[in-house]
Amino acid sequence: MSVALAFHVLAVVIWVGGMFFAYMALRPAAAAVLEPSQRLTLWSNVFARFFPWVWASIIAILASGYWMLFVYFGGMANVPVFVHIMNGLGLVMMLIFFYVYFSPYQHLREYVLGMRWQEAGKALARIRTLIAVNLSIGLLTVTIAAAGKYFL
């Protein structure tokens, strides 16, 4: 259980921490010092490096989480409510990421390569909104993971 839990937590830290850094530090810094074409190119490159880590994190979260759930706890019926909430919120986060990756991110890449800055800006704005939603859900999920057994 300890190895699975460690992988689970590390994967969550990489994903949620990466979103926090991108949204709270990189985004305002880039907006303050870069022209739109530079900023959009930067974001396209940042996502190209970060999103493989998110995919790896999702795989690690699912594998370790369901291993703990079914092998250690013996199934869904044996886990506390807060684990069900974490599972549901995590699945919602994954669905949002899948949408970001397969739709606005692909458009952002295409528009940046074609130097279509206005369209790229719209794609980035959509990604930014969805990352804000996912970051909020992620922080809530981490809070539930850390304190859920004391409140629920």
C-alpha positions as CSV (number, residue, x, y, z in Angstrom):
1,M,0.0,0.0,0.0
2,S,2.8,2.5,0.9
3,V,4.4,2.3,-2.6
4,A,1.0,2.7,-4.4
5,L,0.2,5.6,-2.1
6,A,3.5,7.3,-2.7
7,F,3.1,7.0,-6.5
8,H,-0.5,8.3,-6.2
9,V,0.5,11.3,-4.2
10,L,3.6,12.1,-6.4
11,A,1.4,12.0,-9.5
12,V,-1.1,14.3,-7.9
13,V,1.6,16.7,-6.8
14,I,3.1,16.8,-10.4
15,W,-0.3,17.5,-12.0
16,V,-1.9,19.8,-9.5
17,G,1.4,21.5,-8.6
18,G,2.1,22.1,-12.3
19,M,-1.3,23.7,-12.8
20,F,-0.8,25.9,-9.8
21,F,2.6,27.0,-11.0
22,A,1.4,27.6,-14.5
23,Y,-1.7,29.5,-13.5
24,M,-0.4,31.5,-10.5
25,A,3.2,32.2,-11.5
26,L,4.0,31.6,-15.1
27,R,0.8,33.1,-16.6
28,P,1.0,36.5,-15.0
29,A,4.8,36.7,-15.5
30,A,4.4,35.8,-19.2
31,A,1.6,38.3,-19.7
32,A,3.6,41.1,-18.1
33,V,6.8,40.8,-20.2
34,L,6.0,39.0,-23.5
35,E,4.3,40.2,-26.7
36,P,1.2,38.1,-27.7
37,S,3.1,36.1,-30.4
38,Q,5.9,35.2,-27.9
39,R,3.5,34.4,-25.1
40,L,1.4,32.1,-27.3
41,T,4.5,30.3,-28.6
42,L,5.7,30.0,-25.0
43,W,2.4,28.4,-23.9
44,S,2.4,26.0,-26.8
45,N,5.9,24.9,-25.9
46,V,5.1,24.7,-22.1
47,F,2.1,22.5,-22.7
48,A,4.0,20.3,-25.1
49,R,6.4,19.6,-22.2
50,F,3.9,19.5,-19.3
51,F,1.1,17.5,-20.9
52,P,3.1,14.3,-21.2
53,W,3.7,14.5,-17.5
54,V,-0.1,14.9,-17.0
55,W,-0.7,11.8,-19.1
56,A,1.8,9.9,-17.0
57,S,0.3,11.3,-13.8
58,I,-3.2,10.2,-14.9
59,I,-1.9,6.7,-15.6
60,A,-0.2,6.6,-12.2
61,I,-3.2,8.0,-10.4
62,L,-5.6,5.5,-11.9
63,A,-3.3,2.5,-11.5
64,S,-2.3,3.2,-7.9
65,G,-5.7,4.5,-6.9
66,Y,-7.7,1.5,-8.2
67,W,-5.0,-0.9,-6.9
68,M,-5.4,0.5,-3.4
69,L,-9.2,0.6,-3.7
70,F,-9.6,-3.0,-4.9
71,V,-6.6,-4.8,-3.5
72,Y,-6.0,-3.1,-0.2
73,F,-9.6,-2.0,0.6
74,G,-11.4,-4.9,-1.2
75,G,-13.6,-2.7,-3.4
76,M,-15.8,0.4,-3.6
77,A,-18.2,-0.8,-0.9
78,N,-15.4,-0.8,1.7
79,V,-14.0,2.7,1.3
80,P,-15.1,5.8,3.2
81,V,-17.2,8.5,1.5
82,F,-14.3,10.8,1.1
83,V,-12.6,8.2,-1.2
84,H,-15.7,8.1,-3.4
85,I,-15.6,11.9,-3.6
86,M,-11.9,11.9,-4.5
87,N,-12.5,9.3,-7.1
88,G,-15.4,11.2,-8.7
89,L,-13.6,14.6,-8.7
90,G,-10.5,12.9,-10.1
91,L,-12.4,11.4,-12.9
92,V,-14.0,14.8,-13.7
93,M,-10.5,16.4,-13.8
94,M,-9.4,13.7,-16.2
95,L,-12.3,14.4,-18.5
96,I,-11.6,18.1,-18.5
97,F,-7.9,17.4,-19.3
98,F,-8.9,15.1,-22.1
99,Y,-11.1,17.8,-23.6
100,V,-8.3,20.4,-23.2
101,Y,-5.7,18.1,-24.8
102,F,-7.8,17.0,-27.7
103,S,-9.5,20.2,-28.6
104,P,-8.3,23.7,-27.6
105,Y,-4.6,22.6,-27.1
106,Q,-4.5,21.0,-30.6
107,H,-6.0,24.2,-32.0
108,L,-3.5,26.3,-30.1
109,R,-0.6,24.3,-31.6
110,E,-2.1,24.6,-35.1
111,Y,-2.7,28.3,-34.8
112,V,0.7,29.1,-33.3
113,L,2.4,27.1,-36.1
114,G,0.3,29.1,-38.7
115,M,1.0,32.4,-36.9
116,R,-2.7,32.9,-36.5
117,W,-2.3,34.8,-33.2
118,Q,-5.9,36.0,-32.7
119,E,-7.2,32.4,-33.0
120,A,-4.3,31.1,-30.8
121,G,-5.3,33.7,-28.2
122,K,-8.8,32.4,-28.1
123,A,-7.7,28.8,-27.8
124,L,-5.3,29.8,-25.0
125,A,-8.1,31.7,-23.2
126,R,-10.3,28.5,-23.3
127,I,-7.4,26.4,-22.0
128,R,-6.8,29.0,-19.2
129,T,-10.4,28.9,-18.1
130,L,-10.4,25.1,-18.0
131,I,-7.1,24.9,-16.1
132,A,-8.6,27.3,-13.6
133,V,-11.5,24.9,-13.2
134,N,-9.3,21.9,-13.0
135,L,-6.9,23.6,-10.5
136,S,-9.9,24.4,-8.3
137,I,-11.1,20.9,-8.4
138,G,-7.6,19.6,-7.8
139,L,-7.1,21.7,-4.7
140,L,-10.5,20.6,-3.4
141,T,-9.6,17.0,-4.0
142,V,-6.2,17.4,-2.2
143,T,-8.0,18.9,0.7
144,I,-10.5,16.1,0.8
145,A,-7.6,13.6,0.6
146,A,-5.8,15.2,3.5
147,A,-8.7,16.0,5.8
148,G,-11.7,14.0,4.5
149,K,-11.4,11.2,7.1
150,Y,-11.8,13.9,9.8
151,F,-14.8,15.6,8.3
152,L,-16.7,13.0,6.3
